[in-house]
Amino acid sequence: MSETTTHQDPRGAADGPFMAWKVPELEGVDELSARAFRAFLGTARLHFKNMMTAMAGQRSHPGQAMCLRLLSVNDGLTQRDMARMLHVSPPTVSKMLTTMEKTGLVERRPDEADQRLTRVYLTPAGHERSDQMGEAVGEYVNATFATLSERERRDLARLLDKLGARISEVAAAACEPAASDGPPAPDEEAGR
């Protein structure tokens, strides 16, 4: 039977984003790791909620905001490259781009050297919206991350980089068995 832990708002508030809530205990996990995991998840959820609010103020969905910001420094990417860089499926990118194209923020054009490829470019309206979003995100970062001391920010960045690298390793290892379960690659067949 799984137990639960009750978490209280660190500010003592009875409601709001950190109101008392129960979460199931993590089986076979030491308490400090479980506490760090819960803190990470809670912070990530709150961060996502606040970013959604900031993007809504700019009349954009967060996914579209990420596309616009990505294109602002990589104009002319292919849809496949965008999907890879955003860690989403190509159909997800295609759907976002269709919506953004209808609102005049991006345009898709065939690659001049390879007509099989389609490249995505920001329109002037897309550049303007991306700049507005950049300002909104900058204000958010200054109101949150920048309030930590320099040492705290360095430690946070170091720990998140370390955690991100480990999460990537775990994800890659989880994909390895699945990749070997599929049909053999053409060069493997030739070697038989």
C-alpha positions in Angstrom: 0.0 0.0 0.0 1.3 3.4 -1.0 1.6 6.1 1.6 1.2 9.8 1.0 3.1 12.9 2.1 1.4 16.3 2.8 3.3 19.3 1.6 2.6 22.8 3.0 3.0 26.2 1.3 6.5 27.4 2.4 4.9 30.9 2.8 2.2 29.6 5.1 -0.6 30.5 2.7 -3.8 28.4 2.8 -4.4 28.7 -0.9 -2.4 29.4 -4.0 0.1 27.4 -6.0 1.7 25.9 -2.9 -1.4 25.1 -0.8 -1.3 21.8 1.1 -1.4 18.9 -1.2 -0.8 15.2 -0.9 1.5 13.2 -3.2 2.2 9.5 -3.1 5.4 8.3 -1.6 8.0 7.1 -4.1 8.6 3.4 -3.4 12.3 2.4 -3.0 13.5 6.0 -3.1 15.4 7.7 -0.2 13.6 10.7 1.4 16.2 13.3 0.2 16.0 12.2 -3.4 12.2 12.1 -3.2 12.1 15.6 -1.7 14.4 16.9 -4.4 12.2 15.2 -7.1 9.0 16.8 -5.6 10.7 20.2 -5.4 11.8 19.9 -9.0 8.4 18.9 -10.2 6.6 21.5 -8.2 8.9 24.3 -9.4 8.7 23.0 -13.0 4.9 23.1 -12.9 4.8 26.6 -11.4 7.4 27.8 -13.9 5.3 26.4 -16.8 2.1 27.9 -15.5 3.8 31.3 -15.2 5.4 31.1 -18.6 1.9 30.2 -20.0 0.5 33.3 -18.4 3.3 35.4 -19.8 2.9 34.0 -23.3 -0.9 34.4 -23.1 -0.2 38.1 -22.5 1.7 38.1 -25.8 -1.2 36.4 -27.6 0.8 33.2 -28.2 0.7 29.6 -27.1 4.0 28.6 -25.4 4.8 26.1 -28.2 4.5 28.9 -30.8 6.5 31.2 -28.6 9.4 28.6 -28.6 9.1 28.3 -32.4 9.3 32.1 -32.8 12.2 32.5 -30.5 14.0 29.6 -32.2 13.5 31.1 -35.6 14.6 34.5 -34.4 18.1 33.2 -34.1 17.9 30.4 -36.7 15.7 31.8 -39.5 15.4 29.3 -42.4 15.3 26.1 -40.4 13.6 23.0 -41.9 10.6 21.7 -40.1 12.5 18.5 -39.2 15.3 20.5 -37.6 12.8 22.5 -35.7 11.1 19.3 -34.4 14.5 18.0 -33.3 15.6 21.2 -31.6 12.2 21.6 -29.8 12.0 17.9 -28.8 8.6 17.5 -30.4 7.2 15.4 -33.3 7.3 16.8 -36.9 3.5 16.7 -37.1 3.4 18.9 -33.9 5.7 21.4 -35.6 3.7 21.3 -38.8 0.4 22.0 -36.9 2.0 25.0 -35.0 3.5 26.4 -38.2 0.1 26.1 -40.0 -1.5 28.2 -37.3 1.4 30.7 -37.2 1.3 30.9 -41.0 -2.4 31.8 -41.0 -1.7 34.6 -38.5 1.1 35.9 -40.6 4.0 35.2 -38.2 5.9 32.7 -40.4 6.2 31.7 -44.0 7.4 28.4 -45.5 9.4 28.4 -48.7 11.1 25.6 -50.7 14.9 25.4 -50.2 16.6 27.0 -53.2 19.3 24.2 -53.4 17.0 21.2 -52.6 13.4 21.5 -53.6 12.5 18.5 -51.4 13.1 20.6 -48.3 10.9 23.4 -46.9 12.4 26.1 -44.8 10.6 28.3 -42.3 11.2 32.0 -42.0 9.8 34.7 -39.7 7.8 37.5 -41.3 8.2 41.1 -40.1 5.2 40.5 -37.8 6.9 37.3 -36.5 10.1 39.2 -35.7 8.0 41.8 -33.9 6.1 39.2 -31.9 9.3 37.3 -31.1 10.9 40.6 -29.7 7.8 41.2 -27.6 8.1 37.7 -26.2 11.8 38.1 -25.5 11.0 41.2 -23.4 8.3 39.3 -21.5 10.6 36.4 -20.8 13.4 38.7 -19.8 11.0 40.4 -17.3 10.0 37.0 -15.9 13.7 35.9 -15.6 14.6 39.1 -13.8 11.6 38.7 -11.4 12.5 35.1 -10.6 16.0 33.7 -11.3 17.8 37.1 -11.0 16.6 37.4 -7.4 18.8 34.5 -6.4 22.4 35.4 -5.4 25.1 34.9 -8.0 26.4 31.8 -6.1 22.8 30.4 -6.0 22.4 30.9 -9.7 25.8 29.3 -10.5 24.9 26.3 -8.2 21.4 26.0 -9.8 22.8 26.1 -13.3 25.5 23.6 -12.5 23.0 21.2 -10.8 20.4 21.5 -13.5 23.0 20.9 -16.2 24.2 17.8 -14.3 20.6 16.6 -13.8 19.8 17.3 -17.5 22.8 15.3 -18.7 21.8 12.4 -16.5 18.2 12.5 -17.7 19.5 12.5 -21.3 21.6 9.4 -20.5 18.7 7.6 -19.0 16.4 8.5 -21.9 19.1 7.4 -24.4 19.6 4.1 -22.6 15.8 3.5 -22.6 15.7 3.9 -26.3 18.6 1.5 -27.1 16.7 -1.7 -26.5 13.8 -0.4 -28.6 16.1 0.4 -31.4 17.6 -3.1 -31.4 14.2 -4.7 -31.5 13.4 -3.3 -35.0 14.3 -4.7 -38.4 18.0 -4.8 -39.2 19.6 -1.8 -40.9 20.4 -2.3 -44.6 24.1 -2.6 -43.9 23.4 -5.3 -41.2 21.4 -7.3 -43.8 24.3 -7.0 -46.3 26.7 -8.4 -43.7 24.7 -11.7 -43.4 
